[in-house]
Amino acid sequence: MGFLGTMRNTGKILGPLLTGLLLGWLDYAAIFQLSAVTMAVVALAIYINQARNSLSALVGSRQP
């Protein structure tokens, strides 16, 4: 429980800090494109993970 709270608050600190650094280095268009690529990769990873979990649950339930 304490670790979860620590990570949540660390994200609240690092998110704006990293965004500010990126804005200083890149422009808004590049950041939006980077965000789109990141979201697509995360969505694909979630989809693959869900497909594996549902497949393993399906195979595991067919045991005689």
PASEBA-1860 file (N, C-alpha, C; in nm, 3 decimals):
! residues 64
1> MGFLGTMR> 0.082/-0.118/0.000/0.000/0.000/0.000/0.087/0.126/0.000 ~ 0.193/0.124/0.077/0.283/0.239/0.081/0.358/0.258/-0.049 ~ 0.397/0.146/-0.112/0.468/0.152/-0.239/0.379/0.212/-0.347 ~ 0.252/0.172/-0.348/0.157/0.225/-0.446/0.142/0.376/-0.430 ~ 0.130/0.422/-0.307/0.120/0.565/-0.282/0.245/0.640/-0.323 ~ 0.360/0.579/-0.299/0.486/0.640/-0.338/0.495/0.655/-0.489 ~ 0.459/0.550/-0.562/0.465/0.555/-0.708/0.364/0.655/-0.764 ~ 0.246/0.662/-0.704/0.145/0.756/-0.751/0.195/0.900/-0.734
9> NTGKILGP> 0.253/0.929/-0.620/0.302/1.065/-0.596/0.428/1.096/-0.676 ~ 0.509/0.995/-0.702/0.625/1.015/-0.788/0.582/1.051/-0.929 ~ 0.476/0.987/-0.976/0.422/1.021/-1.108/0.370/1.163/-1.115 ~ 0.311/1.208/-1.004/0.260/1.346/-1.001/0.374/1.448/-1.008 ~ 0.490/1.409/-0.959/0.605/1.499/-0.964/0.678/1.489/-1.097 ~ 0.702/1.366/-1.142/0.782/1.347/-1.263/0.707/1.383/-1.391 ~ 0.575/1.368/-1.394/0.498/1.398/-1.514/0.517/1.541/-1.561 ~ 0.484/1.639/-1.478/0.504/1.778/-1.522/0.651/1.814/-1.544
17> LLTGLLLG> 0.740/1.755/-1.466/0.882/1.785/-1.482/0.932/1.737/-1.618 ~ 0.900/1.613/-1.653/0.944/1.560/-1.782/0.875/1.631/-1.898 ~ 0.749/1.666/-1.881/0.677/1.738/-1.986/0.741/1.875/-2.009 ~ 0.778/1.943/-1.903/0.845/2.071/-1.917/0.979/2.058/-1.988 ~ 1.053/1.954/-1.956/1.180/1.931/-2.026/1.158/1.902/-2.173 ~ 1.056/1.820/-2.204/1.026/1.791/-2.344/0.982/1.915/-2.420 ~ 0.902/2.000/-2.355/0.858/2.123/-2.420/0.975/2.218/-2.447 ~ 1.074/2.216/-2.361/1.192/2.297/-2.384/1.276/2.246/-2.499
25> WLDYAAIF> 1.267/2.117/-2.526/1.350/2.054/-2.628/1.276/2.041/-2.761 ~ 1.146/2.007/-2.756/1.065/1.986/-2.876/0.952/2.088/-2.882 ~ 0.882/2.091/-2.995/0.764/2.176/-3.005/0.639/2.092/-2.978 ~ 0.524/2.159/-2.974/0.399/2.092/-2.940/0.364/1.981/-3.039 ~ 0.384/2.004/-3.167/0.349/1.905/-3.268/0.428/1.776/-3.247 ~ 0.556/1.787/-3.217/0.638/1.669/-3.195/0.595/1.595/-3.069 ~ 0.555/1.668/-2.967/0.511/1.603/-2.843/0.380/1.529/-2.865 ~ 0.287/1.588/-2.942/0.163/1.518/-2.972/0.188/1.393/-3.055
33> QLSAVTMA> 0.281/1.399/-3.149/0.315/1.281/-3.228/0.381/1.174/-3.141 ~ 0.468/1.216/-3.052/0.531/1.122/-2.960/0.428/1.057/-2.869 ~ 0.331/1.136/-2.823/0.223/1.082/-2.739/0.138/0.982/-2.816 ~ 0.111/1.010/-2.943/0.030/0.920/-3.024/0.101/0.786/-3.044 ~ 0.230/0.790/-3.070/0.307/0.666/-3.087/0.311/0.589/-2.955 ~ 0.333/0.658/-2.845/0.338/0.593/-2.714/0.205/0.527/-2.681 ~ 0.095/0.598/-2.705/-0.037/0.541/-2.676/-0.067/0.421/-2.765 ~ -0.024/0.425/-2.890/-0.046/0.312/-2.980/0.032/0.189/-2.933
41> VVALAIYI> 0.155/0.208/-2.890/0.237/0.097/-2.841/0.177/0.038/-2.714 ~ 0.133/0.123/-2.622/0.072/0.076/-2.497/-0.059/0.003/-2.526 ~ -0.141/0.057/-2.617/-0.267/-0.009/-2.652/-0.241/-0.145/-2.714 ~ -0.141/-0.156/-2.800/-0.107/-0.285/-2.860/-0.057/-0.383/-2.755 ~ 0.024/-0.337/-2.661/0.073/-0.424/-2.554/-0.042/-0.473/-2.466 ~ -0.137/-0.387/-2.435/-0.253/-0.427/-2.355/-0.336/-0.529/-2.432 ~ -0.357/-0.505/-2.561/-0.436/-0.597/-2.643/-0.371/-0.734/-2.650 ~ -0.240/-0.738/-2.672/-0.169/-0.866/-2.678/-0.175/-0.937/-2.544
49> NQARNSLS> -0.158/-0.864/-2.435/-0.163/-0.924/-2.302/-0.301/-0.981/-2.273 ~ -0.406/-0.908/-2.310/-0.542/-0.957/-2.288/-0.570/-1.080/-2.373 ~ -0.520/-1.082/-2.496/-0.540/-1.198/-2.583/-0.470/-1.320/-2.525 ~ -0.351/-1.303/-2.474/-0.278/-1.416/-2.414/-0.351/-1.467/-2.290 ~ -0.399/-1.376/-2.206/-0.468/-1.417/-2.084/-0.597/-1.490/-2.115 ~ -0.674/-1.442/-2.212/-0.800/-1.508/-2.245/-0.773/-1.642/-2.312 ~ -0.667/-1.652/-2.392/-0.633/-1.778/-2.456/-0.588/-1.880/-2.353 ~ -0.506/-1.840/-2.257/-0.459/-1.934/-2.155/-0.574/-1.976/-2.064
57> ALVGSRQP> -0.668/-1.888/-2.038/-0.785/-1.925/-1.958/-0.873/-2.022/-2.034 ~ -0.885/-2.002/-2.165/-0.966/-2.091/-2.247/-0.903/-2.229/-2.256 ~ -0.772/-2.235/-2.276/-0.702/-2.363/-2.285/-0.703/-2.433/-2.149 ~ -0.687/-2.358/-2.042/-0.686/-2.417/-1.909/-0.821/-2.472/-1.867 ~ -0.930/-2.419/-1.920/-1.063/-2.467/-1.881/-1.105/-2.591/-1.956 ~ -1.030/-2.632/-2.058/-1.066/-2.750/-2.138/-1.005/-2.879/-2.086 ~ -0.936/-2.875/-1.977/-0.873/-2.996/-1.925/-0.979/-3.093/-1.877 ~ -0.963/-3.224/-1.912/-1.064/-3.324/-1.871/-1.059/-3.357/-1.724
END
